[in-house]
Each structure stands twice: as structure tokens, then as C-alpha cells.
Amino acid sequence: MRLRREQWAKHVARWRESGLVAREYAATAGVNLHTLRAWKYALADEERASVVARSKAAAKRSRVTVPLIEVRGPNRGDERFELELVDGRRLRVPPSFDTETLRRLLAALAVAA
């Protein structure tokens, strides 16, 4: 009888909780040693992929998208730059700006829009 993914996931969890080495667990549970190990790696890969996907989704949700229509700068002797937003608001950024502060400001502007 072939076991399904859910059954192998339970076996892998029980194996980890048992404190036994794979060979011992496989013998006591009556499952194939190589299949048990293969499922351990397959489930770990699935978990890693899931974590990466969740991280990417969270990063995508947290990104601030402020549509810009114009970026100007620097003028002669002036190293600041100016962003003009689609709604006409302008943001003048001095040369000594802090990137994290600018990121928070853009997020606030996006929420206010």
C-alpha cells in the first residue's frame, strides 16, 4: 500500500519527535528507510518554498508604490532632487537625505493619496 503525502508528513514528524535515527524509526514503524529520508527532504523543500513565497508576498504588500511623473535634479551647484507625484504634489529631497526617512515619507504620501 502506498502512503500519501499526509501520512509521510506524520511519519517524518513522529521520527523527529522520537529521537531515533532514521534506520531505527523506519524499522519500528515498518516503513522504507530511503522513502522516509526522501520525504524528509521533500517536506523540508516544500517548507522552504512556502517560507520564501510568504516572504515575497509580504515584501510585495509592504512595498510603497508612488507613481512618479518627473524626477529633476541636480541643478548647477544644487545636489538635491525633486520628485513630482502624479497628483501634482512635489517632494524636494536634500542631498543629505536619510533613505529610511524618505521611505517612510513616501509610504505616508501613498496612504494619504
KESEBA-645113 format. One record per residue (C-alpha): x, y, z; residue in three letters; residue number from 1. Coordinates in Angstrom, 1 decimal. Layout:
<nodes>
(node (X Y Z) 'ALA' NUM)
...
</nodes>
This chain:
<nodes>
(node (0.0 0.0 0.0) 'MET' 1)
(node (1.4 3.4 -1.0) 'ARG' 2)
(node (1.2 6.1 1.7) 'LEU' 3)
(node (0.1 9.6 0.8) 'ARG' 4)
(node (1.9 12.8 1.5) 'ARG' 5)
(node (-0.1 13.5 4.7) 'GLU' 6)
(node (0.8 10.1 6.1) 'GLN' 7)
(node (4.5 10.6 5.3) 'TRP' 8)
(node (4.4 14.0 6.9) 'ALA' 9)
(node (3.1 12.4 10.1) 'LYS' 10)
(node (5.8 9.7 9.9) 'HIS' 11)
(node (8.5 12.4 9.4) 'VAL' 12)
(node (7.1 14.4 12.4) 'ALA' 13)
(node (7.0 11.3 14.6) 'ARG' 14)
(node (10.5 10.3 13.6) 'TRP' 15)
(node (11.8 13.8 14.6) 'ARG' 16)
(node (10.0 13.6 17.9) 'GLU' 17)
(node (11.2 10.0 18.6) 'SER' 18)
(node (14.8 10.9 18.8) 'GLY' 19)
(node (15.6 7.8 16.9) 'LEU' 20)
(node (17.9 7.7 13.9) 'VAL' 21)
(node (16.2 7.1 10.6) 'ALA' 22)
(node (17.1 3.4 10.3) 'ARG' 23)
(node (15.7 2.7 13.8) 'GLU' 24)
(node (12.5 4.7 13.2) 'TYR' 25)
(node (11.9 3.0 9.8) 'ALA' 26)
(node (12.4 -0.4 11.3) 'ALA' 27)
(node (10.0 0.2 14.2) 'THR' 28)
(node (7.3 1.9 12.1) 'ALA' 29)
(node (7.6 -0.6 9.2) 'GLY' 30)
(node (8.4 2.0 6.5) 'VAL' 31)
(node (11.1 2.1 3.9) 'ASN' 32)
(node (14.2 3.9 5.2) 'LEU' 33)
(node (15.1 5.5 1.8) 'HIS' 34)
(node (11.5 6.7 1.3) 'THR' 35)
(node (11.4 8.2 4.8) 'LEU' 36)
(node (14.6 10.1 4.1) 'ARG' 37)
(node (13.3 11.2 0.7) 'ALA' 38)
(node (10.1 12.6 2.3) 'TRP' 39)
(node (12.1 14.4 5.0) 'LYS' 40)
(node (13.9 16.3 2.3) 'TYR' 41)
(node (10.8 16.8 0.1) 'ALA' 42)
(node (8.8 18.2 3.0) 'LEU' 43)
(node (11.7 20.5 4.0) 'ALA' 44)
(node (11.9 21.8 0.4) 'ASP' 45)
(node (8.2 22.4 0.5) 'GLU' 46)
(node (8.5 24.3 3.7) 'GLU' 47)
(node (11.4 26.4 2.4) 'ARG' 48)
(node (9.5 27.2 -0.7) 'ALA' 49)
(node (6.5 28.2 1.3) 'SER' 50)
(node (8.5 30.4 3.6) 'VAL' 51)
(node (10.1 32.1 0.5) 'VAL' 52)
(node (6.7 32.6 -1.1) 'ALA' 53)
(node (5.3 34.1 2.1) 'ARG' 54)
(node (8.3 36.4 2.4) 'SER' 55)
(node (8.0 37.5 -1.2) 'LYS' 56)
(node (4.2 38.2 -0.7) 'ALA' 57)
(node (4.8 40.1 2.4) 'ALA' 58)
(node (7.6 42.2 0.8) 'ALA' 59)
(node (5.3 42.9 -2.2) 'LYS' 60)
(node (2.5 44.0 0.1) 'ARG' 61)
(node (4.8 46.3 2.1) 'SER' 62)
(node (6.3 48.0 -1.0) 'ARG' 63)
(node (5.4 51.6 -1.4) 'VAL' 64)
(node (4.4 52.4 -4.9) 'THR' 65)
(node (4.2 56.1 -5.5) 'VAL' 66)
(node (3.8 56.9 -9.2) 'PRO' 67)
(node (6.2 59.5 -10.3) 'LEU' 68)
(node (5.9 61.6 -13.4) 'ILE' 69)
(node (9.1 63.6 -13.2) 'GLU' 70)
(node (12.4 63.4 -11.5) 'VAL' 71)
(node (14.5 66.6 -11.6) 'ARG' 72)
(node (18.0 67.3 -10.4) 'GLY' 73)
(node (20.7 68.2 -9.8) 'PRO' 74)
(node (20.9 71.8 -11.0) 'ASN' 75)
(node (24.1 73.6 -11.2) 'ARG' 76)
(node (25.6 73.6 -7.7) 'GLY' 77)
(node (22.5 72.0 -6.3) 'ASP' 78)
(node (22.6 68.4 -5.5) 'GLU' 79)
(node (19.1 68.0 -4.2) 'ARG' 80)
(node (16.4 66.4 -6.3) 'PHE' 81)
(node (12.7 66.8 -6.7) 'GLU' 82)
(node (10.0 64.2 -7.3) 'LEU' 83)
(node (6.7 65.3 -8.8) 'GLU' 84)
(node (3.9 62.9 -8.0) 'LEU' 85)
(node (1.0 62.1 -10.3) 'VAL' 86)
(node (-1.4 64.2 -8.2) 'ASP' 87)
(node (0.8 67.2 -8.6) 'GLY' 88)
(node (2.5 67.1 -5.2) 'ARG' 89)
(node (6.2 67.7 -5.2) 'ARG' 90)
(node (8.8 66.3 -2.9) 'LEU' 91)
(node (12.2 68.1 -2.7) 'ARG' 92)
(node (14.9 65.9 -1.2) 'VAL' 93)
(node (18.1 67.5 0.1) 'PRO' 94)
(node (21.5 65.9 -0.7) 'PRO' 95)
(node (21.9 64.6 2.9) 'SER' 96)
(node (18.6 62.7 3.0) 'PHE' 97)
(node (18.2 59.5 5.0) 'ASP' 98)
(node (16.9 56.7 2.9) 'THR' 99)
(node (14.8 55.2 5.7) 'GLU' 100)
(node (13.2 58.5 6.5) 'THR' 101)
(node (12.4 59.1 2.8) 'LEU' 102)
(node (10.9 55.6 2.5) 'ARG' 103)
(node (8.6 56.3 5.5) 'ARG' 104)
(node (7.6 59.7 4.0) 'LEU' 105)
(node (6.8 58.1 0.6) 'LEU' 106)
(node (4.7 55.5 2.4) 'ALA' 107)
(node (2.8 58.2 4.2) 'ALA' 108)
(node (2.2 60.0 0.9) 'LEU' 109)
(node (0.9 56.8 -0.7) 'ALA' 110)
(node (-1.6 56.3 2.2) 'VAL' 111)
(node (-2.7 60.0 2.0) 'ALA' 112)
(node (-3.3 59.8 -1.8) 'ALA' 113)
</nodes>
